[in-house]
Amino acid sequence: MEGHTMASSQQHKYTFHLLGLAHLPVSRVFMGCAFSQKIHKLSKMLVSLGHEVYLYGAEGSDESVCTHFVQTHTLADIRAAWGEGDNRPECDGLGYDWRAKNFRHDFNTAKTETTKRYYTACSEAIKKRMKPDDFLLVMQGVYQKPIADAVGLWLTCEPGIGYRGSYARFRAFESSYLQNFTYGSEHPGESINGHYYDRVIPNYFEADDFPFQEEKEDYYFFIGRMISRKGVWTAIKATEAIGARLILAGQATDEIDVTVLPNHCEFIGYVDVEERAKLMGWAKAVFVPTIYLEAFGGVAVEAMLCGTPVITTDFGVFPETVRHKTGYRCNTLQDFVDAARNADQLLPSYIRQHAEKYLASNVRWRFQKWFDDLYQLYLSAQDETVLGWHYLRDDYD
């Protein structure tokens, strides 16, 4: 693409260097990790658009979702940093029971030797393969900044910001809420401007992963980490008030003792993508009563894709996603109780139709437009005779 000028509506092809993870392979096995899930889906999406994707990551990553996989470290490296000697097959090579104990990492602690080697291996591998007009996709903000700094590509982007700690010149946020929160946090007390080349592009999902289910069974569903901030007790209290069954799934924590939940609750532990879709699809409603400000809250969209109403809070991202008779946004326990009682008044087919805008097959065109805009800006930065923001296409009929 180097030296190529953008002058028509044809779809342009680019080369992307996509950063994987230090603590996990990028694999469908580990879709319970939001980062692994996002990278897996993004790589697959970019390939579907005809782009060249180099994925840099751990042994065991799904090589089929990219055009080139570059292994940066091994499962043995991951075990050395985070394992506890548990080599049972269900540990999937990580050395600990991640389904029961959650994923281990060093995002907010001193970096392990494995992470440091990952930084070095990624940087060296990218520099061997990159061209000046390639894109570098940073998936974990400041945590992966050492790689971006070492590589120095002009087109360095953060394409899936659902976290605090973003920094790149070009950023795509998962929600308007998070974009505005980030700008305000970066410039407290100031009157601030927006950035033309930042975008809001929502999280995205594969249609086959969350099939539509018209009929419902007599239970409600909650899935997430077993922590109070996810609203576990809200779901428990609301369903208890109406005498309803509640199935809870997710990774256990030390905060909530899942062995002593009320009798109307059934905790089933971690479930994979296929099982969670079945549980969501047959549920009368899915509770997503998160107390903290969710950046995107993918569970809500997953439920809606299955045609299942969502019962959630009225802040963070949810005013953007749970709208138009797709669920209920609540503020008091009475609101949650009323929502559970009235969930069957909402139409599953309408809920599914609303959620289809979050399918990867639709969202991918928003990414294509963003990358096209960024590439035109790159061309203008290299040649003052090329227009950037002022560029106008000349291919209109």
Secondary structure, DSSP 8 states (H G I E B T S, - for coil): -TT----SSS----EEEEE--SSS--SGGGTTSHHHHHHHHHHHHHHHTT-EEEEEEETT--GGGSSEEEEEE-HHHHHHHH--S---GGGTTSSS-HHHH-----TTS---HHHHHHHHHHHHHHHHH--TT-EEE-SSGGGGHHHHHHH--SEEEEEEE-SS----SEEEES-HHHHHHHHHHHSTTS-----TT-EE----B-GGGS-------S-EEEES-S-GGGTHHHHHHHHHHTT--EEEES---SSS-GGG--TTEEE-----HHHHHHHHHHSSEEEE--SS--S--HHHHHHHHTT--EEEESSTTHHHHS-SSSEEEESSHHHHHHHHHHGGGS-HHHHHHHHGGGBHHHHHHHHHHHHHHHHHHHHHHH-TTS-STT-------
